[in-house]
Amino acid sequence: MSTPSVPLVGTLAAEVARNRLGVPGVVGNQLSQIAPGTVIYGVVPAVIAATGLIGVPIAMVIVAAALYLFLVGWLAMGRYIPNPGAFYAYIALGLWKPLGVAAAWLALAAYVSFAIGSYIGFGFTLSAVLDAVAGFSVPWWACSLTIVVIIGALAIRSLKGAAVFIIGLVVFETLGVIITTVGAAAAPGFRLSLAAMDPTLLTAATAGSLAVTAIMSYVGYEAAATYLRDSRDPERTVPLASKITLITTALLYWIASWVQVSAAGPKILDRAKNEGVDMFSNSAAVTLGSWVVVMNAILFSTSLFAASFAFQLVGPRYLSVLGQERVLPAFFGKTINEAPRNASLTVSAVAAVVITGYALGGLDPLTQGFLWLGTTGAIGIMLLSATASVAVVAFFARDRRGETLWHRVIAPAAAAVALGMAGYFALTNLGTLYGPGSETIAAAVPWVLLALLVLGVLWGLRLQVQQPAVYANIGLGIEAKNSAFDELFAPGVTTAAATAGPAAHR
């Protein structure tokens, strides 16, 4: 089924859908889409190995505080726009529509980077697991390309069963992280490292790198606004649920990463480089036995599968809504079973090409694939979050709409400053962020960001002159069926945001 035109937001279906989700429903939905296995087993040791920085635990806490400030303004503005949850909608309606187009292009690039990085990481891990458990060798790229095909096929179908499966994976991941954390902390001679929580670690040269790591871990926080249309008493329900979700996730990541850094001991850098994703498991194995290493290798693989599946959904949704709004060719807006068919197939094709390029180029799948692509995506999300916070202030400056000073100015302005400074520090220290041997990508990233900004703005200006009707609809979104996750927690709910972000690593 195709939807060649852009339906008006605010239809009867959206009205009926409102007032269905309470705090438990929103919290359950958001927590079902975090990625503790990917973050703790993969991101933390990979970042330490690449950058030599051990301040990940304190970064998790500080960035969580910044994201709390971000969510205050994000949710406040979300109550007044038809397409909450999409960065480009906030920026287009709060600041300038051509800038919103540029934001959409950057968001699309960021989420696709996450998807491809997850595919590559999954291929690398699955190859290692097959070799260790089954005794036969399969190239990582073959595993990655296979999962691109499988997830690409799943993503163009509306599968509630897939959502149940992924929620189950998240539950097992979380239990695995908790078990590993307890096991590592119970090892003989374990002591919490105060150095990992030392605020002096956050210098101008390191703060950006650590902040990007934390942002990469929390990606999906922006999806909180999509529940404003579907919840009972949204002014209370969604902010409270978002606080609970953020605090719960932050505590898990903070404690697990702190124990991981502490358990690794004074040779943590060497261990991170040599042991990689097994570093935390090896620390816990001293107490729990070698089975925990095998368990976590499997959980890391399934976590990356779930992350790949989620990013394969959100990236195409950005592309699809741009096609349906006619900001991009209508081809990308075609759907089947209410899934963004053409957009999803396009992203799958891009992923396959990039993975093939990595294989032919002999690039390292873990550092140059999983870590570099995830880091690049996180930089984009951080810059979008800072800009969206500025958009919130500008939006309410034109009309206060009865919002308090805290919601419309103080919190979003503080978030813009915090996230903007972190983004600046990251961009001015890309060599530290990407690690040794990253000269090419470190030099390319600023130019790619600039190109997306300039070309996006120019495209928006072209639409303003040549297609004013299309220009007028930028940021207004489309009517879309909820994800399979939403159907589990509130059957029948229809959300008004087709471009909802991937929640946590999902």
Residue pairs with C-beta under 8 A, 6 or more apart in sequence:
1 335
1 336
1 337
1 338
2 333
2 334
2 335
2 336
3 324
3 333
3 334
3 335
3 478
4 330
4 333
4 334
5 324
6 324
6 325
6 326
6 473
6 476
6 478
7 478
7 479
8 479
9 82
9 83
9 476
9 477
9 478
9 479
9 496
10 82
10 496
11 479
13 479
13 494
14 229
14 479
14 494
14 495
14 496
16 494
17 229
17 230
17 492
17 493
17 494
17 495
18 229
18 230
18 231
19 231
19 232
19 233
20 230
20 231
20 232
20 490
20 492
20 493
21 29
21 227
21 230
21 231
21 232
21 237
21 489
21 490
21 493
22 231
22 232
22 237
23 237
23 240
23 241
23 244
25 231
25 489
25 490
26 227
26 231
26 237
26 238
26 241
26 242
26 245
26 489
27 241
27 244
27 245
28 489
29 227
29 485
29 486
29 488
29 489
29 503
30 220
30 223
30 224
30 241
30 242
30 245
30 503
30 504
31 170
31 245
31 248
31 249
32 163
32 166
32 167
32 170
32 485
32 488
32 503
32 506
33 166
33 170
33 220
33 223
33 310
33 485
33 502
33 503
33 504
33 505
33 506
34 170
34 174
34 220
34 249
34 503
34 504
34 505
34 506
35 170
35 173
35 303
35 306
35 307
35 504
35 505
35 506
36 170
36 173
36 174
36 176
36 177
36 252
36 253
36 256
36 303
37 173
37 176
37 177
37 296
37 299
37 300
37 302
37 303
37 304
38 118
38 121
38 300
38 303
38 304
38 307
38 505
39 216
39 217
39 253
39 505
40 177
40 180
40 253
40 256
40 257
40 260
40 280
41 177
41 277
41 280
41 281
41 296
41 299
41 300
41 303
42 121
42 125
42 277
42 300
42 303
42 304
42 370
43 213
43 216
43 217
43 371
43 374
44 56
44 213
44 257
44 260
44 261
44 280
45 260
45 272
45 275
45 276
45 277
45 279
45 280
46 272
46 276
46 277
46 366
46 367
46 370
46 371
47 53
47 56
47 209
47 213
47 371
48 54
48 56
48 261
48 268
48 269
48 272
49 269
49 272
49 273
49 276
49 367
49 435
50 367
50 371
50 434
50 435
50 436
51 206
51 209
51 432
51 433
51 435
52 269
53 201
53 206
53 209
53 210
53 432
54 193
54 195
54 196
54 201
54 261
54 268
55 196
55 197
55 198
55 201
55 202
55 206
55 210
56 196
56 210
56 213
56 214
56 257
56 261
57 196
57 197
57 254
57 257
57 258
57 261
58 196
58 197
58 198
58 199
58 201
58 202
58 210
59 202
59 210
59 211
59 213
59 214
60 214
60 217
60 250
60 253
60 254
60 257
61 250
61 254
62 202
62 211
62 214
63 211
63 214
63 215
63 218
63 422
64 214
64 218
64 246
64 247
64 249
64 250
64 254
66 415
66 418
66 419
66 422
67 218
67 221
67 246
67 385
67 415
68 243
68 246
69 411
69 412
69 414
69 415
69 418
70 221
70 385
70 388
70 389
70 411
70 412
70 415
70 419
71 221
71 224
71 239
71 242
71 243
71 246
72 239
72 406
72 407
72 411
72 412
72 415
73 389
73 392
73 393
73 407
73 408
73 411
73 412
73 415
74 90
74 222
74 224
74 225
74 388
74 389
74 392
74 412
75 224
75 225
75 228
75 238
75 239
75 242
76 392
76 396
76 403
76 407
76 408
76 412
77 84
77 90
77 94
77 391
77 392
77 395
77 396
78 84
78 85
78 225
78 228
79 228
79 234
79 235
80 395
80 401
81 89
81 90
81 93
81 475
82 89
82 476
82 477
82 496
83 89
83 475
83 476
83 477
83 496
83 497
83 498
83 499
84 225
84 226
84 228
84 229
84 496
84 497
85 222
85 223
85 224
85 225
85 226
85 497
85 499
85 500
85 501
86 104
86 107
86 318
86 321
86 475
86 477
86 497
86 499
86 500
86 501
87 103
87 104
87 106
87 107
87 222
87 384
87 385
87 387
87 388
87 501
88 100
88 101
88 103
88 104
88 107
88 318
88 474
88 475
88 499
89 100
89 475
89 476
89 477
89 499
90 388
90 391
90 392
90 395
90 475
91 99
91 100
91 103
91 384
91 387
91 388
91 391
91 475
92 99
92 100
92 101
92 103
92 474
92 475
93 100
93 391
93 395
93 475
94 388
94 390
94 391
94 392
94 394
94 395
95 387
95 390
95 391
95 394
97 460
97 464
97 471
97 474
97 475
98 456
98 457
98 458
98 459
98 460
98 461
98 464
99 387
99 456
99 457
99 460
100 460
100 474
100 475
101 327
101 456
101 457
101 459
101 460
101 463
101 474
102 452
102 453
102 454
102 455
102 456
102 457
102 460
103 384
103 387
103 388
103 456
104 318
104 322
104 327
104 456
105 452
105 455
105 456
106 380
106 383
106 384
106 449
106 452
106 453
106 456
107 318
107 380
107 381
107 384
108 315
108 318
108 319
108 322
109 377
109 380
109 448
109 452
110 376
110 377
110 378
110 379
110 380
110 381
110 384
111 311
111 314
111 315
111 318
111 377
111 501
111 502
112 311
112 315
112 347
112 350
112 351
112 377
113 373
113 374
113 376
113 377
113 380
114 219
114 307
114 311
114 315
114 373
114 374
114 377
114 502
114 505
115 308
115 311
115 312
115 315
115 347
115 351
116 350
116 351
116 354
116 355
116 369
116 373
117 369
117 370
117 371
117 372
117 373
117 374
117 377
118 304
118 307
118 308
118 311
118 370
118 374
118 505
119 144
119 147
119 148
119 151
119 308
119 351
119 355
120 140
120 144
120 355
120 358
120 365
120 369
120 370
120 373
121 304
121 365
121 366
121 369
121 370
121 374
122 143
122 144
122 147
122 301
122 304
122 305
122 308
123 140
123 141
123 142
123 143
123 144
123 145
123 147
123 355
123 365
124 140
124 143
124 144
124 365
124 366
124 369
124 370
125 277
125 297
125 300
125 301
125 304
126 138
126 140
126 143
126 147
126 301
127 137
127 138
127 139
127 140
127 142
127 143
128 297
129 297
129 298
129 301
130 136
130 137
130 138
130 143
131 137
131 138
132 294
132 297
133 294
139 359
140 359
140 365
141 355
141 356
141 358
141 359
141 365
144 355
144 365
145 352
145 355
145 356
147 305
147 308
148 348
148 351
148 352
148 355
149 348
151 305
151 308
151 309
151 312
151 348
152 312
152 344
152 345
152 347
152 348
154 162
154 309
155 309
155 312
155 313
155 316
155 339
155 344
155 348
156 336
156 337
156 339
156 340
156 341
156 344
156 345
157 337
157 339
158 337
158 338
158 339
158 481
158 484
159 484
160 484
160 487
160 488
161 484
162 309
162 484
163 483
163 484
163 485
163 487
163 488
164 488
166 306
166 309
166 310
166 485
166 506
167 485
167 488
169 302
169 303
169 305
169 306
170 306
170 506
172 299
172 302
173 299
173 302
173 303
174 252
176 295
176 296
176 299
177 252
177 256
178 252
178 256
179 284
179 288
179 292
180 256
180 280
180 281
180 284
180 288
180 292
180 296
181 255
181 256
181 259
181 260
181 284
183 283
183 284
183 285
183 286
183 287
183 288
183 292
184 190
184 259
184 260
184 263
184 280
184 283
184 284
184 286
184 287
185 259
185 262
185 263
186 287
187 263
187 283
187 284
187 286
187 287
188 286
190 262
190 263
191 262
192 258
192 259
192 262
193 258
193 261
193 262
195 201
196 257
196 258
196 261
196 262
197 258
201 210
202 210
204 425
204 428
204 429
205 425
205 429
205 432
206 429
206 432
207 421
207 422
207 425
208 422
208 423
208 424
208 425
208 426
208 427
208 428
208 429
208 432
208 433
209 425
209 426
209 429
209 432
209 433
211 382
211 422
211 425
211 426
212 375
212 378
212 379
212 382
212 422
212 426
212 433
213 375
213 378
214 253
215 378
215 381
215 382
215 385
215 422
216 374
216 375
216 377
216 378
217 253
217 505
218 246
218 249
218 250
218 253
218 504
219 377
219 378
219 381
219 501
219 502
219 504
219 505
220 310
220 501
220 502
220 503
220 504
220 505
220 506
221 242
221 246
221 501
221 504
222 381
222 385
222 501
223 500
223 501
223 502
223 503
224 238
224 241
224 242
224 245
225 238
225 497
226 495
226 497
226 500
226 501
227 234
227 237
227 238
227 241
227 495
228 234
228 238
229 495
229 496
229 497
230 482
230 486
230 490
230 493
230 494
230 495
231 237
231 238
231 241
249 504
256 280
260 279
260 280
260 283
261 268
263 280
263 283
263 284
264 271
264 272
264 279
264 283
265 271
271 279
271 282
272 279
275 282
276 366
277 296
277 297
277 300
277 366
278 293
278 296
278 297
280 296
281 292
281 293
281 295
281 296
281 297
282 293
284 292
285 292
285 293
303 505
306 505
306 506
307 505
307 506
309 506
310 502
310 503
310 505
310 506
311 502
311 506
312 344
312 347
312 348
313 344
313 483
313 502
314 499
314 500
314 501
314 502
315 343
315 347
316 340
316 343
316 344
316 346
316 347
317 340
317 343
317 480
317 498
317 499
317 500
318 499
319 328
319 332
319 340
319 343
319 346
319 347
320 332
320 333
320 335
320 340
320 342
320 343
320 344
320 498
321 333
321 477
321 478
321 498
321 499
322 328
322 332
322 333
323 329
323 330
323 331
323 332
323 333
323 334
323 342
323 343
324 330
324 333
324 478
324 498
325 333
325 470
325 473
325 474
325 476
325 477
325 478
326 333
326 467
326 470
326 473
327 459
327 463
327 470
327 474
331 342
332 340
332 342
332 343
332 346
333 340
333 342
333 343
334 340
334 341
334 342
335 341
338 480
338 481
358 365
358 368
358 369
363 369
367 435
371 435
372 434
372 438
372 441
375 433
375 434
376 441
376 445
379 423
379 426
379 427
379 445
379 449
380 449
382 419
382 422
382 423
382 426
383 419
383 423
383 449
385 415
385 419
386 415
386 416
386 419
386 420
386 423
387 416
389 412
389 413
389 415
389 416
389 419
390 412
390 416
392 408
392 412
393 408
393 409
393 412
393 413
393 416
396 403
396 407
396 408
396 409
397 408
400 408
401 408
426 433
427 445
427 446
427 449
430 438
430 441
430 442
430 443
430 445
430 446
431 438
431 439
431 442
433 442
434 441
434 442
460 471
460 474
463 470
463 471
463 474
464 471
477 496
477 497
477 498
477 499
478 498
479 494
479 496
479 498
480 494
480 495
480 496
480 497
480 498
481 494
481 495
482 490
482 493
482 494
482 495
483 500
485 503
486 493
486 495
487 493
